[in-house]
Amino acid sequence: MARLLQDPSKLHPSEWYTANKVQCATTESQKSRSECMTAESWRLVDEIEKTTQKTQSDVNKKLEQRQEEIKFWKRELDNKLEQIVHETEILLTFKNRLERALEGCKEPLVVVQKCLLYRQRRVGIDLVHDEVEQELVKEAEVLQGIIALLGRTLEQTNEQIRQNRSAKYNLEMDLKDKFTALTIDDYCASLTNDTPHIRYADNAMKLEGNFISPEDWINFSNINVEKADKQRNNSLALKALIGGILSQSANDMRKQCEMVNAAFRNRVKEVKDAKHKLETLLAMVMDEIVTQEKNIAALKKAIADKEGPVKVAQTRLEVRNHRPNVELCYDTVHSSLMSEVQEITKNIQRLKDALAQAQIELKALSRRQLSLEEEIKTEVI
């Protein structure tokens, strides 16, 4: 009957005690674990806070270092940009000097060519390859050589200016990027945990874009600086070259111009001396022509003057030939008349011969006069 009255779902008191004991033990264990967890959590929070602060401090220091690096390279780039701009401006001034010098050589060359062409109008014996022509040809060659040299130097200068501007462009682009990067890092350095509007950026950890290494970053700016230095040094060397070329060209032109002027002076003196000598000879010839004309007139008069005596003598002979009979005697008178006629006739012939020779000399003197006058006219031209 007692077995029938016992409820099978009821536990034994020992089980109740055991269950309470287990519950207490479990609770104590759970509480202990919780306390350990709490302590560990506080330790972890403190550790992570210190780590976070340290990491953030390290990042801030690295940001400061990065800002200083950017500022350093920005100063370097600014300095190189100022230098290359300055050298380019000076090179542009030298370019203008080259262009003016090149333009200034053209007119002297035209003058020399005109001189050579004009001197081709000389005629006769005066068309000679004299010292003046030699120096003019040399001056033309000097000017043509200088023009060619200045032209090549101008091309070289234009190319150097282009290279300088290319280096300037690279520096400006690098500086622009540096300025943007410094602005960004300045903003990043100003951010704190309490800064408003900071936000989570889920994609911030993704390395998007063309990231480069710090070494490549330094090399990029260093290459721009080295290129700027190289072009600046090239500009300095080119300026020295241009200065030397301009100075030497001016000296060569001046020296050759003096040589041409000296040759002209000598030639003008020679021509003047020759002209003066020819004019003196012409005056002598003309005086001699006058003298010869007077001589011819005197000879003609002398011949005419002998006509009377010869007529008288011949008339006497002809009349005496009419003496009658024995009176037609070859006496001393007749003999003297015969001799007189022969003598006068012979002398007239001598005068005629002298007249003919004088006329020949007069013609020769006249030809000489024409020749001298033509020669003097040529010298004047």
Secondary structure, 3 states (H helix, E strand, C coil): CHHHHCCCCCCCHHHHHHHHHHHHHHHHHHHHHHHHHHHHHHHHHHHHHHHHHHHHHHHHHHHHHHHHHHHHHHHHHHHHHHHHHHHHHHHHHHHHHHHHHHHHHHHHHHHHHHHHHHHCCCCHHHCCCCHHHHHHHHHHHHHHHHHHHHHHHHHHHHHHHHHHHHHHHHHHHHHHHHHHHHHHHHHHHHCCCCCCCCCCCCCCCCCCCCCCCHHHHHHHHHHHHHHHHHHHHHHHHHHHHHHHHHHHHHHHHHHHHHHHHHHHHHHHHHHHHHHHHHHHHHHHHHHHHHHHHHHHHHHHHHHHHCHHHHHHHHHHHHHHCCCCHHHCCCCHHHHHHHHHHHHHHHHHHHHHHHHHHHHHHHHHHHHHHHHHHHHHHHHHC
